[in-house]
């Protein structure tokens, strides 16, 4: 008697494929394989992101240790962790992951939070006004016990900025297929969520200082 798992669909007839259909299927699989291979093709560009400053406008920063396990998971040693303070305000924690020639270094930050036993209470894209311009970021609210934190993050691919991990990955894959150097970053900032309006103003002020730095570096 046939085993049960061999008879899930006993009345379904095996479809017949002509030569043309088989060739088309092969070409489709080959195209998919090319995209996967090209997406991780090593880039001729070998460099690291610009150093993150200890001072950012009025913000005073200090470097935080990057654990070896973090480097192993991200498959890049171009990781910067900072704690910034503005006067007596609660800190803003800054994380930047850069990758040149690979897409493996990037992933949505909520995965890290969940892996560190945080709960994601809220998630969604928001638009903020920074230096008179609209900026799109992804917002997270995470909790651990009685602690609550608000985080904003965004991705870059060359000079393009998006809150979407999938958009960044498409841009990087397209750059690789076009034989352009793949370069991108993940930037995440977070702060204690002791009060929604104060936390948002603090993050907004930090993003304004960060964008001013980017403008100055590019000028």
Steps between C-alpha positions, in 0.01 A plus 500: 500500500639843410607720790259787582738779404519368143123543450436863596345574160396162356278641224746752357642397165863568422515792252671455168757757391621548148858578401427871478360514851800311638740741329309799637507355850875439474563857384290637785696297755826613344391863520410461868833335571679788326319756714594320820861457390535855368338647807786379717776538245810648661547864409827643384445772758677422827451775754329592824249765591628832631572495875210598721596821687525531877327836471195565283391862522419548868486126562788344695564138413704211628572171320344179626657156469407289200487135601670234289171314466343809343774510237457128429124529455518809278794368295668841511731672744387844384267551797481816714317527831479833683322657794419868450381748760369855478522672837291323763277326246480118494746347253454421134666174400635489147581192293638492149572189294677549169550248223703529182469228241244294691133512599540254787590769756149644506180387666202669668598612855186351655660158448783602731257627762296181494820296521598701808165422667330834434135520398408710194195698615463718190656524156433711194640762262467865595589826328678775692614847402877534530667830411194597299486176300283191532691196623352148508614267779379174651383537859512229763377492858662218694456391860689286747340461840399849610741672257378656177709634214430673172726430203520644150696343219571532131712335232722648231622365167765728362332844533142369516313487831199286593334365815437171318743209524353347183543821299864521604556138401348562156722805448813308601411204279437734206836671560675163497330390177609828341856436622488799732665481843251393766519728804240557766433560866244432767460785749298453819445747782313430822416672827303433819128552448429676828262741324389471133541867405834545674638180352392602150648850535828349620522261203399775260772730633756224460396423141530872416857503635582177316365631169700822544811286539418310178452830316828637632691183409357513148583865441 
